[in-house]
């Protein structure tokens, strides 16, 4: 998230610094929303996420797989291309 220049509170910012801060925060939020919408638009991924949620609710930690054990099987993840 955008932050004020070091050591300054919002009330200490110049108008230009405040504008830049607002611009940074909005740009970061838009990027997060873009990523969220990309995920939500991927029907296959959404079904996998919903299944994972159901599995977690039903079986708890038994369904948990640590990332190092899973990342080799994730499509598009750099290590899966090796």
Order of alpha helices (4+ residues) and beta strands (2+ residues): alpha-alpha-alpha
